[in-house]
Amino acid sequence: MGRGRQALVLVPEIGLTPQTLARFRKRFRVPVVALHSGLTDHERLDAWEAAASGRAPIVIGTRSAIFTPLARPGAIIVDEEHDGSYKQQDGLRYHARDLAVARAHHHDIPLLLGSATPRWRAWPGRAAASGATCR
């Protein structure tokens, strides 16, 4: 963000969004937008456009926010990356954590996977051995 880049922060559930928004707004004092299914269509469009245009340096959202276009991607953070709610089981099936890994690799940006109970493959060295990259 210090170089005019954007951060995408994924949280496992809508209930964590307000406290996460408050923490990021207090710490960084920049526009922070939320993207989740609890927003109205108008609110979601405003946030999506702010992210796509680069007006929002920080985007915080649930699983589907991984598809949000960023004008200048700079980092992706997946909070509680072990949480099962990052898996979409209906319709288009995907795992937001896995897409975050792929997206970070594609843009060559840092990826932070946060967890109180990390998966074995997420440990440095283990991930590298499985083909993933730890930075």
N, C-alpha and C positions, 0 to 999 in steps of 0.2 A: 504494500500500500504506500510505502514511503516513496516509491518510484512511479506513482500514479496508476498502480495496478489494482485489480479487484480480488477480493477473497470470497469464496463460496463456502459457507458453513452449513453442514447438514446436521440436523438433530433428529433423534429417532421418533419423536411424537410432537403433535401440536402443542400439548400442554407445557413443553419445555421452551417453546418459542418466546413467550413474553419475558421470562427471566434472562434468556440468552440475549434477546434484543437489548434489554436494559443494561446488561453488563458490557456489551460491545459499544453501545452508544456512550456510556459513561467513560469507558477507557479510551476510545478512539476519537470521539467528538467529530464524526463525519456522518453523512447520510447512511443509514442502515435500513434496508427493506426486508420484509418477510414475505415468503411465498409458501402457502399451504392451502389445503382444501377448505379451511374454515373462513377464508376471505371471500368477499363478494367478487363477482366477475370483474367489476370495475377496479377494485383494489388490487386484484391479481394482475390485471392488465397494466395498471400504473407501475407496480413493482417490476413486472417483466420488462416493460419499456425502460425503466430506470436502470436495470441491470444491462440490458442490451445496448443502451446508449453510453454506458459508462458513468452516468450520473450517480449511481449507487456504488460506492467503493466496497461495501460489504453487503452480501446477500445471505440471509439466513432462512433456511427452509427445511422441510421434511423431504422424504424420499424422492418425490417427483421434481424437486428443485435441481436435481442433478442435470436435468435437461435445459436449464435456464441458460440462454446465451449470455456471454460476458464479452464486453467490448475489449477489455484488456485483462485477461485472466492472469492472476499472480500467485494464487495458492488455493488449495482445497483442504478443508478440515472436515473430518467425519467424527463427530462426537459420539461416544459410546458405540464404536464401530462393530462391536460384537452383537448388538441388539438385533433381534430377528425381524423387527419392523422395517428394516431396510430392504427386505425381500418383498417384491410385488408378486403375488400369487395368481391374480386374476388378469384376464386379457393379455396384454403384452407382459410377459414374465421377465423380470430383471432383478438384479441385486445392486442397489445404489452404491454400496461400498465398492463393488467390483468395477462399476462404471466410473467411480471417482478415481480409482487406480488407473484405468485406461485413459481417462480424460487428462489427468495430471501428466501421464507419460506423453500423450499426444501434444500437449502444450509445453512440455518440458518445464513444469512448474512444481514447486514443493507440494507434497501431500502429507498431511498429519492425520494419523489414525489414533484417536484417543479412546482409551478403555481402562476401566478399573480391573478388568479381567481379560487381558489380551489373549488372542488365539495363538497357538504354538507357531503357526506359519507367519504371524506378524512380527515375531521376534527377529531382530537383526541377525543376519546369517542364515536363519531358517527361510526367510522370505527370499533372500538372494539365491539360496540353493534351489528354491522352487521356481525360479524364473522371474520373480518380482524384484523390484528395485527399492531399496531403502535409502533415503537421503536424510 
